[in-house]
Amino acid sequence: MLINPRPSESGHNPAHVPAAHDRLYRTMRLRIMHGEIPPGTAMTLRGIGSEFGVSMTPAREALRRLVAEGALTLSTSGRVSTPELSNDRIEELATLRALLEPELAARALPRAYLALIDRLNTINQTISDAVERKDAPAYIRTNLEFHRTLYLRAQAPAMLALAETVWLQLGPTMGMLYDRLRRTESPYHHKLILAALRAGDEPSLRLAVRADVTQGLRLLAQ
């Protein structure tokens, strides 16, 4: 599938294309990040246009951005699909999470006030509800919300953007991993993260975050 723009394909007023493209990009980005699309799923302009009710141009531009972020892969034949990660790639992305996220958590610690800890507790309960319903996308979405809510306090937007790019590339694989882990409760390491935040214990916080973000992924790479 070609994703190079052709000006004559849209059929819409060009002034409307950026807004349609941006909405489509954000919607697809979240679906991929939250594991709603399995690995290896092909994406076509016709299919996207039919599903989302958009023309070829915004569909093409949304795909272009997602390919650039690594959320989708583009083969030499022009096929666009969600990534099927090799064990080496999973290990690489797990290592990136282990480097980035403990540092974000440590930088957030000085601003981890009681209101933040209460908010994280509430999110953790929502995660438990998703586990009880066996709702994988809701579990992944709320699990990422737990981490993002903490990391926003780090006031390190460039580092957080890098972490989110890793989450995006891992999204389809995380959806597959959820079924393998057979969760029965909210993540154990979240409790350790909350305890470390309450105690102001940076070494324990780093350790808990590192274990939380890598343990499941490394099961896949074995």
DAMOQUI-V530554 format. One record per pair of residues at least 24 apart in sequence whose ideal C-beta (glycine too) atoms are under 10 Angstrom apart, sorted by the first residue. I is the first residue (numbers start at 0). J is the second residue. D is the distance in Angstrom with one decimal. If there is no record, write none. Layout:
BEGIN
i | j | d
I | J | D
I | J | D
END
This chain:
BEGIN
i | j | d
0 | 41 | 8.3
0 | 42 | 7.8
0 | 43 | 5.6
0 | 44 | 6.3
0 | 45 | 8.8
0 | 46 | 9.8
0 | 59 | 9.1
0 | 62 | 8.4
0 | 73 | 8.8
0 | 74 | 9.5
0 | 76 | 8.8
0 | 77 | 5.0
0 | 78 | 6.4
0 | 79 | 5.8
0 | 80 | 9.8
1 | 44 | 8.5
1 | 59 | 8.3
1 | 77 | 5.7
1 | 79 | 9.9
2 | 42 | 9.5
2 | 44 | 7.5
2 | 55 | 9.8
2 | 58 | 8.8
2 | 59 | 5.0
2 | 60 | 8.5
2 | 61 | 9.6
2 | 62 | 5.2
2 | 63 | 5.6
2 | 66 | 7.3
2 | 71 | 9.8
2 | 73 | 7.3
2 | 77 | 7.5
2 | 79 | 6.7
3 | 59 | 7.7
3 | 63 | 8.8
3 | 77 | 9.6
4 | 55 | 9.0
4 | 56 | 6.5
4 | 59 | 6.0
4 | 60 | 7.2
4 | 63 | 8.4
5 | 55 | 7.7
5 | 56 | 8.1
5 | 59 | 8.3
6 | 56 | 8.1
7 | 55 | 9.7
7 | 56 | 9.7
8 | 44 | 8.8
8 | 54 | 7.1
8 | 55 | 4.2
8 | 56 | 6.0
8 | 58 | 9.7
8 | 59 | 8.0
9 | 53 | 9.5
9 | 54 | 4.8
9 | 55 | 6.4
9 | 56 | 3.9
9 | 57 | 7.9
9 | 58 | 9.9
9 | 59 | 9.3
10 | 54 | 5.7
10 | 55 | 8.2
10 | 56 | 8.6
11 | 53 | 8.7
11 | 54 | 5.3
11 | 55 | 9.7
11 | 56 | 7.4
11 | 57 | 8.3
13 | 56 | 8.2
15 | 53 | 10.0
15 | 54 | 9.2
15 | 56 | 9.8
15 | 57 | 8.6
16 | 53 | 9.2
16 | 54 | 7.8
16 | 56 | 5.3
16 | 57 | 5.6
16 | 60 | 7.4
17 | 56 | 9.9
17 | 57 | 8.2
17 | 60 | 8.3
18 | 57 | 8.6
19 | 51 | 8.8
19 | 52 | 9.3
19 | 53 | 5.4
19 | 54 | 7.5
19 | 56 | 8.2
19 | 57 | 4.1
19 | 58 | 9.0
19 | 60 | 8.9
19 | 61 | 8.9
20 | 53 | 8.1
20 | 54 | 9.9
20 | 56 | 7.3
20 | 57 | 3.9
20 | 58 | 8.2
20 | 59 | 8.5
20 | 60 | 4.3
20 | 61 | 5.6
20 | 62 | 9.9
20 | 63 | 9.2
20 | 64 | 8.2
21 | 57 | 8.3
21 | 60 | 8.8
21 | 61 | 8.2
21 | 64 | 9.1
22 | 51 | 8.6
22 | 53 | 8.5
22 | 57 | 8.1
22 | 61 | 8.8
23 | 47 | 7.4
23 | 48 | 9.6
23 | 50 | 9.8
23 | 51 | 5.7
23 | 52 | 9.6
23 | 53 | 5.7
23 | 57 | 5.3
23 | 58 | 6.7
23 | 60 | 8.2
23 | 61 | 4.3
23 | 62 | 9.1
23 | 64 | 9.6
23 | 65 | 9.8
24 | 57 | 8.3
24 | 58 | 9.9
24 | 60 | 7.4
24 | 61 | 4.1
24 | 62 | 8.7
24 | 63 | 9.1
24 | 64 | 5.2
24 | 65 | 6.9
24 | 68 | 9.6
24 | 70 | 9.8
25 | 61 | 8.7
25 | 64 | 9.8
26 | 50 | 10.0
26 | 51 | 7.1
26 | 61 | 8.5
27 | 51 | 8.2
27 | 58 | 9.4
27 | 61 | 5.9
27 | 62 | 8.2
27 | 64 | 9.1
27 | 65 | 6.3
27 | 70 | 8.0
27 | 71 | 8.6
28 | 61 | 8.5
28 | 64 | 8.1
28 | 65 | 6.5
28 | 68 | 7.8
28 | 70 | 6.4
28 | 71 | 10.0
28 | 163 | 9.4
28 | 167 | 6.5
28 | 170 | 8.9
29 | 136 | 9.6
29 | 140 | 8.0
29 | 143 | 9.9
29 | 167 | 9.3
29 | 170 | 9.0
30 | 70 | 9.8
30 | 81 | 9.7
30 | 136 | 8.2
30 | 170 | 8.1
30 | 171 | 9.8
31 | 65 | 7.1
31 | 68 | 9.3
31 | 70 | 4.9
31 | 71 | 7.4
31 | 81 | 6.4
31 | 82 | 9.3
31 | 166 | 9.7
31 | 167 | 6.2
31 | 168 | 8.8
31 | 169 | 9.7
31 | 170 | 4.6
31 | 171 | 6.5
31 | 174 | 9.4
32 | 70 | 7.5
32 | 136 | 9.8
32 | 139 | 7.8
32 | 140 | 8.2
32 | 143 | 7.0
32 | 163 | 7.8
32 | 164 | 9.8
32 | 166 | 5.6
32 | 167 | 4.9
32 | 168 | 9.0
32 | 169 | 8.3
32 | 170 | 4.3
32 | 171 | 9.2
32 | 173 | 8.5
32 | 174 | 10.0
33 | 135 | 8.6
33 | 136 | 4.8
33 | 137 | 8.2
33 | 138 | 9.0
33 | 139 | 4.9
33 | 140 | 4.6
33 | 141 | 9.5
33 | 142 | 9.5
33 | 143 | 7.5
33 | 166 | 9.3
33 | 167 | 9.9
33 | 170 | 6.3
33 | 171 | 9.8
33 | 173 | 8.2
33 | 174 | 7.7
34 | 81 | 9.9
34 | 135 | 6.0
34 | 136 | 5.9
34 | 138 | 8.5
34 | 139 | 4.6
34 | 140 | 8.6
34 | 143 | 9.8
34 | 169 | 8.6
34 | 170 | 5.1
34 | 171 | 6.2
34 | 172 | 7.8
34 | 173 | 4.6
34 | 174 | 2.6
34 | 175 | 7.6
34 | 176 | 8.2
34 | 177 | 6.7
34 | 178 | 9.9
35 | 81 | 10.0
35 | 135 | 8.4
35 | 136 | 4.8
35 | 139 | 8.4
35 | 140 | 9.1
35 | 170 | 8.0
35 | 171 | 8.6
35 | 174 | 6.8
36 | 70 | 9.6
36 | 71 | 9.5
36 | 80 | 9.4
36 | 81 | 5.2
36 | 136 | 9.7
36 | 170 | 7.6
36 | 171 | 5.7
36 | 174 | 7.6
37 | 80 | 10.0
37 | 81 | 6.9
37 | 83 | 9.3
37 | 171 | 5.9
37 | 172 | 9.4
37 | 174 | 6.5
37 | 175 | 6.7
38 | 72 | 9.9
38 | 80 | 8.3
38 | 81 | 5.5
38 | 82 | 6.3
38 | 83 | 4.4
38 | 84 | 7.0
38 | 170 | 9.3
38 | 171 | 4.3
38 | 172 | 6.0
38 | 174 | 8.1
38 | 175 | 6.2
39 | 72 | 9.3
39 | 80 | 5.7
39 | 81 | 6.4
39 | 82 | 8.0
39 | 83 | 4.6
39 | 171 | 8.0
40 | 71 | 9.4
40 | 79 | 9.8
40 | 80 | 5.9
40 | 81 | 4.8
40 | 82 | 9.9
40 | 83 | 9.5
40 | 171 | 7.4
41 | 71 | 9.8
41 | 74 | 9.9
41 | 78 | 6.2
41 | 79 | 7.0
41 | 80 | 4.8
41 | 81 | 8.5
42 | 66 | 9.4
42 | 71 | 6.3
42 | 72 | 9.8
42 | 73 | 9.8
42 | 78 | 8.7
42 | 79 | 4.5
42 | 80 | 6.2
42 | 81 | 7.6
43 | 78 | 9.0
43 | 79 | 7.6
43 | 80 | 9.8
44 | 79 | 8.9
47 | 79 | 9.6
65 | 167 | 8.3
68 | 163 | 9.3
68 | 164 | 5.9
68 | 167 | 5.8
68 | 168 | 7.6
69 | 164 | 6.7
69 | 165 | 8.8
69 | 167 | 6.9
69 | 168 | 4.5
69 | 169 | 9.7
70 | 164 | 8.4
70 | 166 | 9.8
70 | 167 | 4.6
70 | 168 | 6.3
70 | 169 | 9.8
70 | 170 | 7.2
70 | 171 | 8.8
71 | 167 | 9.6
71 | 168 | 9.6
71 | 171 | 9.7
72 | 168 | 9.7
80 | 171 | 9.4
81 | 168 | 9.8
81 | 170 | 7.9
81 | 171 | 4.4
81 | 172 | 9.1
81 | 174 | 9.5
82 | 167 | 10.0
82 | 168 | 6.5
82 | 169 | 8.9
82 | 170 | 9.1
82 | 171 | 6.5
82 | 172 | 7.7
83 | 171 | 8.1
83 | 172 | 8.4
83 | 175 | 9.7
84 | 168 | 7.8
84 | 169 | 7.6
84 | 171 | 8.2
84 | 172 | 5.2
84 | 175 | 9.5
84 | 216 | 9.5
84 | 219 | 8.2
84 | 220 | 8.9
85 | 220 | 8.8
86 | 217 | 9.7
86 | 219 | 7.5
86 | 220 | 4.4
86 | 221 | 7.9
87 | 220 | 7.9
88 | 168 | 8.4
88 | 169 | 9.5
88 | 172 | 9.0
88 | 220 | 8.8
89 | 169 | 7.9
89 | 172 | 6.6
89 | 176 | 9.3
89 | 216 | 5.7
89 | 217 | 7.8
89 | 218 | 9.6
89 | 219 | 5.4
89 | 220 | 4.4
89 | 221 | 9.8
90 | 213 | 9.4
90 | 216 | 8.0
90 | 217 | 7.2
90 | 219 | 9.2
90 | 220 | 4.8
90 | 221 | 9.8
91 | 165 | 9.5
91 | 168 | 9.8
91 | 220 | 9.4
92 | 164 | 9.8
92 | 165 | 5.5
92 | 166 | 9.2
92 | 168 | 6.1
92 | 169 | 5.5
92 | 172 | 8.4
92 | 213 | 9.6
92 | 216 | 7.1
92 | 220 | 9.6
93 | 165 | 9.1
93 | 169 | 8.5
93 | 209 | 9.9
93 | 212 | 7.6
93 | 213 | 4.6
93 | 214 | 9.0
93 | 215 | 9.0
93 | 216 | 4.1
93 | 217 | 5.7
93 | 219 | 8.8
93 | 220 | 7.1
94 | 165 | 9.8
94 | 213 | 7.9
94 | 216 | 9.5
94 | 217 | 9.6
95 | 161 | 7.8
95 | 162 | 8.1
95 | 164 | 9.0
95 | 165 | 5.0
95 | 168 | 9.3
95 | 169 | 9.5
95 | 212 | 9.5
95 | 213 | 9.8
96 | 146 | 9.5
96 | 162 | 7.2
96 | 165 | 5.8
96 | 166 | 8.3
96 | 169 | 8.1
96 | 208 | 9.0
96 | 209 | 8.2
96 | 211 | 9.3
96 | 212 | 4.2
96 | 213 | 6.0
96 | 216 | 7.4
97 | 205 | 9.8
97 | 208 | 8.6
97 | 209 | 5.0
97 | 210 | 9.0
97 | 212 | 6.6
97 | 213 | 5.0
97 | 216 | 9.4
97 | 217 | 9.6
98 | 158 | 9.9
98 | 161 | 9.6
98 | 162 | 9.6
98 | 165 | 9.8
98 | 209 | 8.9
99 | 150 | 9.0
99 | 155 | 9.5
99 | 158 | 6.1
99 | 159 | 8.5
99 | 161 | 5.9
99 | 162 | 4.8
99 | 163 | 9.9
99 | 164 | 9.9
99 | 165 | 7.1
99 | 208 | 9.8
99 | 212 | 8.8
100 | 146 | 6.7
100 | 149 | 9.1
100 | 150 | 7.2
100 | 153 | 9.9
100 | 158 | 9.2
100 | 159 | 9.6
100 | 162 | 6.0
100 | 165 | 8.9
100 | 166 | 9.8
100 | 205 | 9.1
100 | 208 | 5.2
100 | 209 | 7.3
100 | 211 | 8.3
100 | 212 | 5.1
100 | 213 | 9.0
101 | 201 | 9.3
101 | 202 | 9.8
101 | 204 | 7.5
101 | 205 | 4.0
101 | 206 | 7.8
101 | 207 | 8.7
101 | 208 | 4.6
101 | 209 | 4.9
101 | 210 | 9.6
101 | 211 | 9.7
101 | 212 | 8.3
102 | 150 | 9.5
102 | 153 | 8.0
102 | 155 | 8.0
102 | 158 | 6.9
102 | 162 | 9.5
102 | 205 | 7.9
102 | 208 | 9.1
103 | 146 | 8.3
103 | 147 | 9.5
103 | 149 | 7.5
103 | 150 | 4.1
103 | 151 | 9.0
103 | 152 | 8.9
103 | 153 | 4.6
103 | 154 | 9.9
103 | 155 | 6.2
103 | 158 | 5.8
103 | 159 | 6.4
103 | 161 | 9.5
103 | 162 | 6.5
103 | 208 | 8.1
104 | 146 | 8.4
104 | 149 | 6.0
104 | 150 | 6.9
104 | 152 | 9.1
104 | 153 | 7.4
104 | 192 | 7.3
104 | 195 | 8.5
104 | 196 | 8.4
104 | 201 | 8.6
104 | 204 | 5.3
104 | 205 | 6.7
104 | 207 | 8.3
104 | 208 | 4.6
104 | 209 | 9.1
104 | 211 | 9.7
104 | 212 | 9.7
105 | 153 | 8.0
105 | 201 | 5.3
105 | 202 | 9.1
105 | 204 | 6.4
105 | 205 | 5.7
105 | 208 | 8.4
106 | 150 | 8.3
106 | 152 | 7.9
106 | 153 | 3.7
106 | 154 | 7.2
106 | 155 | 5.6
106 | 158 | 8.0
106 | 159 | 9.9
106 | 201 | 9.8
107 | 148 | 9.3
107 | 149 | 5.3
107 | 150 | 6.1
107 | 151 | 7.6
107 | 152 | 3.7
107 | 153 | 4.3
107 | 154 | 8.1
107 | 155 | 8.6
107 | 196 | 8.5
107 | 204 | 8.8
107 | 208 | 10.0
108 | 149 | 9.2
108 | 152 | 8.2
108 | 153 | 8.7
108 | 195 | 8.2
108 | 196 | 6.8
108 | 199 | 6.7
108 | 200 | 8.6
108 | 201 | 5.7
108 | 204 | 6.1
108 | 205 | 9.4
109 | 152 | 8.4
109 | 153 | 9.4
109 | 154 | 9.8
109 | 199 | 8.6
109 | 201 | 9.4
110 | 149 | 9.9
110 | 151 | 9.4
110 | 152 | 4.4
110 | 153 | 8.0
110 | 154 | 7.6
111 | 149 | 7.4
111 | 152 | 6.3
111 | 153 | 9.9
111 | 192 | 10.0
111 | 193 | 9.7
111 | 195 | 9.2
111 | 196 | 4.6
111 | 197 | 8.5
111 | 199 | 7.9
111 | 204 | 8.7
112 | 152 | 8.6
112 | 196 | 9.6
113 | 196 | 9.6
113 | 197 | 8.6
115 | 148 | 7.3
115 | 149 | 7.2
115 | 151 | 9.2
115 | 152 | 6.2
115 | 196 | 7.7
116 | 149 | 9.4
116 | 192 | 9.7
116 | 193 | 6.2
116 | 194 | 9.9
116 | 196 | 5.5
116 | 197 | 6.2
118 | 144 | 9.8
118 | 145 | 9.3
118 | 148 | 6.1
118 | 149 | 9.2
119 | 144 | 9.5
119 | 145 | 6.0
119 | 146 | 9.5
119 | 148 | 6.2
119 | 149 | 6.4
119 | 189 | 7.8
119 | 192 | 7.7
119 | 193 | 6.1
119 | 196 | 7.5
120 | 145 | 9.8
120 | 189 | 9.3
120 | 190 | 9.9
120 | 193 | 6.6
121 | 145 | 9.8
121 | 148 | 9.7
122 | 146 | 9.5
122 | 147 | 9.7
122 | 148 | 6.4
122 | 149 | 9.5
122 | 185 | 9.3
122 | 189 | 8.8
123 | 185 | 5.1
123 | 186 | 8.2
123 | 189 | 5.3
123 | 190 | 7.9
123 | 192 | 9.3
123 | 193 | 7.4
124 | 185 | 7.6
125 | 185 | 8.8
126 | 182 | 8.9
126 | 184 | 8.9
126 | 185 | 4.3
126 | 186 | 7.1
126 | 189 | 7.4
127 | 182 | 9.5
127 | 183 | 9.7
127 | 184 | 6.2
127 | 185 | 4.4
127 | 186 | 9.7
127 | 189 | 9.9
128 | 185 | 9.1
129 | 177 | 9.8
129 | 182 | 8.8
129 | 185 | 8.7
130 | 177 | 9.5
130 | 181 | 9.8
130 | 182 | 4.7
130 | 183 | 6.6
130 | 184 | 6.1
130 | 185 | 6.4
130 | 186 | 9.2
131 | 182 | 9.6
131 | 183 | 8.7
131 | 184 | 8.8
131 | 185 | 9.8
133 | 177 | 9.0
133 | 178 | 9.2
133 | 181 | 9.3
133 | 182 | 8.4
133 | 183 | 9.9
134 | 177 | 9.4
135 | 173 | 8.5
135 | 174 | 5.6
135 | 175 | 9.1
135 | 176 | 9.2
135 | 177 | 4.2
135 | 178 | 6.9
135 | 180 | 9.9
135 | 182 | 9.0
136 | 170 | 9.7
136 | 173 | 9.8
136 | 174 | 7.2
136 | 177 | 8.8
138 | 173 | 9.2
138 | 174 | 9.5
138 | 177 | 6.1
138 | 180 | 9.7
138 | 182 | 6.8
138 | 185 | 9.0
138 | 186 | 9.4
139 | 166 | 9.0
139 | 169 | 9.6
139 | 170 | 7.3
139 | 173 | 5.3
139 | 174 | 6.6
139 | 176 | 9.2
139 | 177 | 6.7
141 | 185 | 9.0
142 | 166 | 9.8
142 | 173 | 8.6
142 | 177 | 9.5
142 | 182 | 9.9
142 | 185 | 8.6
142 | 186 | 6.9
142 | 189 | 8.3
142 | 211 | 9.0
142 | 212 | 9.8
143 | 170 | 9.1
143 | 173 | 8.9
145 | 185 | 8.9
145 | 186 | 8.3
145 | 189 | 6.4
145 | 192 | 8.3
145 | 193 | 9.7
145 | 211 | 9.3
146 | 189 | 9.3
146 | 192 | 9.0
146 | 208 | 8.1
146 | 211 | 8.3
146 | 212 | 7.5
149 | 192 | 7.5
149 | 193 | 9.7
149 | 196 | 7.8
149 | 204 | 9.4
149 | 208 | 8.4
150 | 208 | 9.5
152 | 196 | 9.9
162 | 212 | 9.1
165 | 212 | 9.3
166 | 212 | 9.5
169 | 212 | 9.9
169 | 216 | 7.2
169 | 219 | 9.9
172 | 215 | 10.0
172 | 216 | 7.7
172 | 219 | 6.8
173 | 215 | 8.1
173 | 216 | 8.1
173 | 219 | 9.5
175 | 219 | 7.9
176 | 215 | 5.4
176 | 216 | 7.0
176 | 218 | 7.5
176 | 219 | 5.8
177 | 215 | 8.6
179 | 215 | 8.3
179 | 218 | 7.2
179 | 219 | 7.4
180 | 214 | 9.4
180 | 215 | 5.7
180 | 218 | 7.5
180 | 219 | 9.7
182 | 215 | 9.5
186 | 210 | 9.7
186 | 211 | 5.9
186 | 212 | 9.8
186 | 214 | 9.0
186 | 215 | 8.8
187 | 211 | 8.3
187 | 214 | 9.2
188 | 212 | 8.5
188 | 213 | 10.0
188 | 214 | 7.4
END
